[in-house]
Amino acid sequence: MKNRIFRFLSAFCAAVITMSCLTFSSVSADEPVGKMSSVYAYVLNDYLYTYGAMHTENAGDSFRNTGDGAYAPNGIVYSEIINFDANENPYLVIFLADAGYSTASCHVWRYDEKKEKAERIAILDINYTQLANGQVGVFSIGSNDEKRYIIYSLFENDILQHTDYYTVINGDAFEYVNAPQVLSESGVIDFSSSYFHPGVDISQFNKYIDRFFDSLKNAAADSVTYEDIAERLRDEDEAQIEAVLKNAVNYNNFDIADYSSMEDYKNALQAEPNGDKFYLISEAYNLGDEIYYIRFSTDRSYYNYALLRRSNDAENGYQILKVRTDCIPLSDRELKQIKTDYDRNTLLYKKAQGSLKLLRTSKYSNSEASKEPVINIEKIMHSSTRLPTVCIGGGIAIAMLTILWVYLYSDNE
């Protein structure tokens, strides 16, 4: 009998601990990488607006001072995510030329996970007009098995004069007093008072910067943990949403939160066509309370989104809450926060009853749909109750283990 009780309590404790671990993993599934990528994308976007992207006609071309006063290289040369100190949050590094100050520069940004914002922690500026004849400055990226470095070297008549090494440790930038061991080094830009030469390929209007910018956008978009229901929409529901999006493309940057009255909100919806043409829905997510996050493409941009509220009071069945075109997609954390913000907005229409009836499988799947009945079970555990449930479950497991230990100990006595 006691052996049976022992086995029962052991199995029960193991089950409770397992459930607690699984629940906890779902709570912490939203990693900061999505929001970090979004934040870095906005930083890079600001740089592109301010400086533009430097580009050359051919790979390896240089900008040269011909004496006509037009020598003023300007724009972002190169950007990369560099994990200097093997931190959980790597750093954004941007190399550029600033014509206004005649400098070749390297800017380093860190992501503050608590504030969910980026801050610039280092600016390395070299005024190339102050370099003497025969002097050449070089910015490069170096590494060894443990760390990464930003390196500035000064040459004179092809002879190395000195080298400065910079790195980041726990969010703070440092310059080395003694040179570290660098196993590999890649030049990014070299320059003098008479020429400026990108050491990376910036042809095709600096195609690399476009790809890097897109990689940040994709990382933010890929962090979304909601189920993508785009391919499970019924044809009539998809057509209804597309009809709304065909009008939504006229709003480059629209948000219902910017308006305090229904009259102002409705007036803002009377936008003139801007020439953009809706193409197709790429992703669709149900955020709850009949608020849907829809990503779509146009003839001008792949990165566009709209937040819609399904409502019987809306003209086309969906109320437009937010629209951004040619933009940075929302990350998972931003979606969760924006849903909370809209829950408090007084201009939202009353949500439609029920939810969209989805197809069991993708409409584009070649496999036959399963004929087995699908049972939809309503979720009874809200995300806000998961963490307390983890604690309670862990407490129960500890209590049961304590009872088991006392029981066995008393038996031995």
C-alpha positions in Angstrom: 0.0 0.0 0.0 2.7 2.4 1.0 4.6 1.6 -2.3 1.5 2.5 -4.2 1.1 5.8 -2.4 4.8 6.5 -3.0 4.5 5.9 -6.7 1.3 8.0 -6.9 2.9 11.0 -5.1 6.1 10.7 -7.2 4.1 10.7 -10.5 1.9 13.5 -9.3 4.9 15.7 -8.3 6.6 15.0 -11.6 3.5 15.9 -13.6 3.1 19.2 -11.7 6.7 20.1 -12.1 6.5 19.3 -15.9 3.4 21.4 -16.3 5.0 24.3 -14.5 8.1 24.1 -16.7 6.0 24.0 -19.9 3.9 26.9 -18.7 6.9 28.9 -17.8 8.5 28.3 -21.2 5.4 29.8 -22.9 5.6 32.9 -20.7 9.2 33.6 -21.6 8.9 32.6 -25.3 9.0 36.3 -26.4 12.7 37.0 -26.7 14.0 40.6 -27.0 15.5 39.9 -30.4 12.4 40.9 -32.3 12.0 44.2 -30.6 15.7 44.8 -30.7 15.7 44.3 -34.5 12.8 46.7 -34.8 14.6 49.3 -32.7 17.8 49.0 -34.6 15.8 49.2 -37.9 14.4 52.6 -36.8 17.9 53.8 -35.9 19.2 52.8 -39.3 16.2 54.3 -41.0 16.9 57.7 -39.3 20.5 57.5 -40.6 19.3 56.8 -44.1 17.0 59.8 -44.0 19.8 62.0 -42.6 22.8 60.8 -44.7 21.5 58.6 -47.4 23.4 55.5 -48.6 26.8 56.1 -50.2 27.1 54.3 -53.5 29.4 54.0 -56.5 28.9 52.9 -60.1 31.3 50.0 -59.8 32.6 47.9 -56.9 36.0 49.3 -55.7 35.4 52.8 -57.1 36.8 55.8 -55.0 35.8 59.4 -54.5 38.7 61.7 -55.4 39.4 65.3 -54.7 39.9 66.9 -58.1 40.3 70.4 -56.7 37.0 71.7 -58.0 35.5 72.0 -54.5 33.1 69.1 -55.1 34.9 66.6 -52.9 32.6 65.8 -50.1 31.8 62.1 -49.7 28.6 61.6 -47.8 26.3 58.7 -46.7 26.3 55.3 -45.0 29.0 53.0 -46.2 28.3 49.9 -44.2 26.4 48.6 -41.2 26.4 45.4 -39.3 25.2 43.7 -36.1 28.4 42.9 -34.0 28.4 40.9 -30.8 31.5 42.5 -29.3 31.3 40.8 -25.9 29.0 37.8 -26.5 26.2 39.7 -24.9 22.6 38.5 -25.3 21.9 41.8 -27.1 24.5 42.5 -29.8 25.3 46.0 -31.1 24.5 48.0 -34.2 27.6 49.5 -35.9 27.3 52.1 -38.7 30.2 53.3 -40.8 29.6 56.6 -42.7 31.0 59.7 -44.2 29.6 63.1 -43.1 30.1 65.8 -45.7 29.1 68.5 -43.3 32.0 67.8 -40.9 34.4 66.2 -43.5 34.7 63.1 -41.3 34.8 59.4 -41.7 33.0 57.9 -38.8 32.0 54.8 -36.9 28.9 54.9 -34.7 28.0 52.2 -32.2 24.6 51.7 -30.7 23.4 49.4 -27.9 19.9 48.1 -27.1 18.6 48.8 -23.6 16.4 45.8 -22.9 14.7 47.4 -19.9 13.8 50.6 -21.7 13.4 48.8 -25.0 15.3 51.6 -26.7 18.6 52.1 -28.4 21.3 54.5 -27.3 24.5 55.6 -29.0 27.5 54.6 -26.9 30.4 55.5 -29.2 31.3 57.9 -32.0 34.7 57.5 -33.7 35.3 60.6 -36.0 38.3 61.2 -38.1 38.5 64.5 -40.0 40.2 63.4 -43.3 41.0 67.0 -44.3 43.4 67.2 -41.4 45.4 64.3 -42.6 48.8 65.3 -44.0 50.0 64.5 -47.5 50.8 60.8 -47.7 48.7 59.9 -44.6 45.9 57.4 -45.0 43.3 56.4 -42.3 41.7 53.0 -42.3 38.6 51.8 -40.4 38.3 48.0 -40.1 36.6 45.3 -38.1 38.8 42.8 -36.3 38.2 39.7 -34.3 39.7 36.8 -32.4 38.2 33.7 -30.8 36.6 35.7 -28.0 35.9 39.3 -29.0 35.3 41.7 -31.9 37.0 45.1 -32.4 36.7 48.3 -34.3 40.2 49.3 -35.5 41.5 52.6 -36.7 45.0 52.5 -38.3 47.0 55.5 -39.6 49.6 54.9 -42.4 52.1 57.4 -43.7 53.8 56.6 -47.0 52.5 53.1 -46.7 54.1 52.6 -43.3 51.9 51.9 -40.2 52.2 54.7 -37.7 49.8 53.6 -35.0 46.7 51.5 -34.5 43.8 52.1 -32.1 41.6 49.3 -30.9 38.0 49.7 -29.6 35.5 47.2 -28.2 32.3 47.1 -26.1 32.0 45.4 -22.7 28.6 45.3 -21.0 27.3 48.2 -23.0 30.3 50.5 -22.5 32.9 51.3 -25.2 36.6 51.0 -24.4 39.8 51.8 -26.1 42.7 49.4 -25.5 45.9 50.7 -23.9 47.8 47.6 -25.1 47.0 46.1 -28.5 44.9 42.9 -28.2 45.7 39.8 -30.3 43.6 40.1 -33.5 43.4 37.0 -35.7 41.4 38.5 -38.6 40.8 42.0 -39.9 38.6 43.3 -42.7 38.9 46.9 -44.0 35.7 48.9 -44.3 36.9 52.3 -45.5 40.2 54.0 -46.2 40.6 57.7 -46.8 43.0 60.6 -47.0 42.7 64.4 -47.7 42.5 63.5 -51.4 40.4 60.4 -51.7 37.7 58.3 -50.0 37.6 54.5 -50.7 34.9 52.1 -49.4 36.5 48.8 -48.7 33.2 47.1 -49.2 31.0 46.8 -52.3 28.6 49.7 -52.4 27.7 49.4 -56.1 24.1 49.0 -57.3 23.0 51.9 -55.0 24.6 50.1 -52.1 22.6 46.9 -52.4 24.1 45.6 -49.2 22.5 48.3 -47.0 19.1 47.4 -48.6 19.6 43.8 -47.7 20.8 44.5 -44.2 17.9 46.9 -43.6 15.5 44.2 -44.9 17.1 41.6 -42.6 16.3 43.8 -39.6 12.7 44.2 -40.8 12.4 40.4 -41.3 13.8 39.6 -37.8 11.2 41.9 -36.3 8.4 40.4 -38.4 9.5 36.8 -37.7 9.4 37.3 -34.0 5.6 37.3 -34.0 4.3 34.3 -32.1 0.6 34.6 -33.1 -0.6 32.0 -35.6 -0.5 33.2 -39.2 -4.1 32.6 -40.5 -3.6 34.2 -44.0 -3.8 30.9 -45.9 -6.8 29.7 -43.8 -9.1 32.6 -44.6 -12.2 31.7 -46.5 -12.4 33.4 -49.9 -15.3 35.7 -48.9 -13.4 36.8 -45.7 -10.2 37.4 -47.7 -12.1 39.4 -50.3 -13.7 41.6 -47.6 -10.3 42.3 -46.0 -8.7 43.0 -49.3 -11.4 45.5 -50.1 -10.6 47.4 -46.9 -6.8 47.3 -47.6 -7.3 48.7 -51.1 -8.4 51.9 -49.4 -5.9 51.6 -46.6 -2.9 51.9 -48.9 -3.8 55.6 -49.3 -2.7 56.2 -45.7 1.1 56.3 -45.4 0.9 56.7 -41.6 -2.5 56.6 -39.9 -3.4 55.8 -36.3 -6.7 56.1 -34.6 -4.8 56.9 -31.4 -4.0 60.3 -32.9 -7.6 61.4 -32.7 -9.8 62.4 -29.8 -13.2 62.5 -31.4 -15.1 60.2 -33.8 -15.6 63.2 -36.1 -11.9 63.9 -36.4 -11.2 60.2 -37.0 -13.8 59.9 -39.8 -12.5 63.1 -41.5 -9.0 61.7 -41.4 -10.2 58.6 -43.3 -11.1 60.8 -46.3 -7.6 60.6 -47.7 -6.8 61.3 -51.3 -5.4 58.4 -53.3 -1.6 58.4 -53.3 -1.0 56.2 -56.2 -0.1 53.0 -54.3 -1.8 49.8 -55.5 -2.6 47.0 -53.2 -1.1 43.7 -54.3 -1.8 40.8 -51.8 -2.0 39.8 -48.1 1.2 38.2 -46.9 0.4 37.5 -43.3 -2.7 37.8 -41.0 -2.9 37.4 -37.2 -5.8 37.4 -34.8 -4.8 39.5 -31.8 -8.0 38.8 -29.9 -11.2 40.9 -29.4 -11.6 40.8 -33.2 -8.5 43.0 -33.8 -6.4 41.7 -36.7 -2.9 42.5 -37.7 -2.5 42.2 -41.5 0.7 42.5 -43.4 0.4 43.1 -47.1 2.4 44.2 -50.1 1.8 46.9 -52.7 3.3 47.7 -56.1 5.8 49.9 -54.2 6.8 48.0 -51.0 6.7 44.6 -49.5 6.6 46.0 -45.9 3.2 47.4 -45.1 0.7 46.6 -42.4 -2.8 47.5 -41.1 -4.6 46.9 -37.8 -8.3 46.2 -38.3 -11.2 45.8 -35.9 -13.9 43.4 -37.2 -17.2 45.1 -36.5 -20.8 45.1 -37.8 -20.7 48.9 -37.4 -17.9 49.4 -39.9 -18.7 50.3 -43.5 -16.9 47.3 -45.0 -17.0 45.1 -41.9 -13.6 46.3 -40.6 -12.7 49.4 -38.8 -9.2 50.8 -39.7 -7.2 51.4 -36.6 -3.6 51.8 -37.8 -1.9 51.7 -41.2 1.8 52.0 -42.1 3.2 51.6 -45.6 6.8 51.1 -46.7 7.6 50.6 -43.0 9.2 48.5 -40.4 6.9 45.6 -39.4 5.7 45.3 -35.8 7.6 42.9 -33.5 5.9 40.5 -31.1 6.3 42.7 -28.1 5.0 45.7 -30.0 1.9 43.7 -31.1 1.1 42.7 -27.5 1.5 46.3 -26.3 -0.5 47.8 -29.1 -3.3 45.4 -28.5 -3.4 46.6 -24.8 -3.4 50.2 -25.9 -6.3 49.8 -28.3 -8.3 48.0 -25.7 -8.5 51.3 -23.9 -9.3 53.4 -27.0 -12.8 54.9 -26.8 -13.2 55.3 -30.6 -13.2 51.6 -31.4 -16.4 50.2 -32.7 -18.2 47.4 -30.9 -16.5 44.1 -32.0 -18.4 41.6 -34.1 -19.8 38.5 -32.5 -17.7 35.4 -32.7 -14.5 35.1 -34.8 -13.7 34.4 -38.4 -14.4 30.8 -39.4 -11.2 29.5 -40.7 -10.4 26.7 -43.0 -9.0 23.6 -41.3 -5.9 23.6 -43.6 -4.2 26.0 -46.0 -6.3 26.7 -49.1 -3.0 26.4 -51.0 -2.1 22.9 -49.6 -2.1 20.0 -52.0 -3.0 17.5 -49.3 -6.7 16.6 -48.8 -8.3 18.3 -45.9 -8.8 16.0 -42.9 -12.4 14.8 -42.5 -12.0 14.3 -38.8 -14.1 16.7 -36.8 -12.3 19.6 -35.3 -13.1 20.5 -31.7 -12.4 24.1 -30.8 -11.7 24.4 -27.1 -11.9 27.9 -25.6 -8.8 29.0 -23.8 -9.6 29.3 -20.1 -6.1 30.5 -19.0 -5.3 34.1 -20.0 -1.7 35.0 -20.6 -1.7 37.2 -17.5 -2.6 34.2 -15.3 0.2 31.9 -16.5 2.9 33.2 -14.2 0.8 32.9 -11.0 -0.2 29.4 -12.2 3.5 28.5 -12.5 4.2 29.7 -8.9 1.1 27.9 -7.5 2.0 24.7 -9.4 5.6 24.9 -8.1 4.3 25.4 -4.6 2.0 22.4 -4.8 4.9 20.3 -6.0 7.2 21.4 -3.2 4.4 20.8 -0.6 3.7 17.3 -2.0 7.4 16.4 -1.9 7.6 17.6 1.7 4.6 15.5 2.7 6.2 12.5 0.9 9.5 13.0 2.7 7.8 13.3 6.2 5.7 10.2 5.5 8.7 8.1 4.5 10.8 9.4 7.4 8.0 8.6 9.9 7.7 5.1 8.5 11.4 4.5 9.0 11.1 5.7 12.6 
